[in-house]
């Protein structure tokens, strides 16, 4: 899991509660997280929910990113 709090990966689940509090109470580092995911070799991103705001921001941040959006049951079926 990559966190918006510091933009990097988290492997210890005991850190999650504190990170969630920090995510709600201080600025996040969303773009840093996206860049860290790309640096770790992640090239495909899946956005859940209506519209494609995050996909657009990901593609602006990581030019060769592949983004897909899932909004409906038909979108889920199309993933397979």
C-alpha positions in Angstrom: 0.0 0.0 0.0 1.3 3.4 -0.9 0.2 6.3 1.4 -0.7 9.9 0.6 0.9 10.9 3.9 4.5 10.6 2.9 4.2 9.3 -0.7 5.8 6.0 -0.1 5.0 2.4 0.6 3.8 1.0 3.9 4.2 -2.7 4.7 3.4 -2.7 8.4 -0.4 -2.7 9.0 -0.1 -1.3 12.5 0.9 2.0 10.9 -2.4 2.4 9.1 -4.5 3.9 11.8 -2.0 6.7 12.5 -1.5 7.3 8.8 -5.3 7.6 8.3 -5.5 10.3 11.0 -2.6 12.2 9.5 -4.2 11.9 6.0 -7.2 13.7 7.4 -5.4 16.4 9.4 -2.5 17.5 7.2 -1.6 18.0 3.6 -1.1 14.9 1.5 1.6 14.0 -1.0 -0.5 12.4 -3.6 1.8 13.1 -6.6 4.8 11.8 -4.6 2.8 8.6 -4.1 2.0 8.2 -7.8 5.7 8.8 -8.7 6.8 6.3 -6.0 4.4 3.7 -7.5 5.8 4.3 -11.0 9.4 4.1 -9.7 8.5 0.8 -8.1 7.5 -0.5 -11.5 3.7 0.1 -11.4 2.6 1.2 -14.9 -1.2 0.5 -14.7 -3.6 2.3 -12.5 -7.3 1.5 -11.8 -9.6 4.3 -10.7 -12.8 3.3 -8.9 -15.8 5.5 -9.1 -17.5 8.0 -11.4 -15.6 10.3 -13.7 -11.8 10.1 -14.3 -10.3 13.0 -12.3 -7.6 10.9 -10.7 -6.7 9.1 -13.9 -6.2 12.5 -15.6 -3.9 13.6 -12.8 -2.0 10.3 -12.9 -1.4 10.7 -16.6 -0.1 14.2 -16.1 2.2 13.0 -13.3 3.4 9.8 -15.1 3.3 10.3 -18.8 3.3 6.7 -19.9 0.8 5.5 -17.2 -2.0 3.3 -18.3 -5.2 4.3 -16.5 -8.6 2.5 -16.5 -11.8 3.6 -14.8 -14.4 1.4 -13.2 -17.7 3.0 -12.6 -20.3 0.3 -13.4 -20.7 -3.4 -13.4 -20.1 -3.4 -17.1 -16.8 -1.7 -16.5 -15.8 -4.5 -14.1 -16.8 -7.2 -16.6 -14.7 -5.4 -19.3 -11.6 -5.8 -17.1 -11.5 -9.6 -17.6 
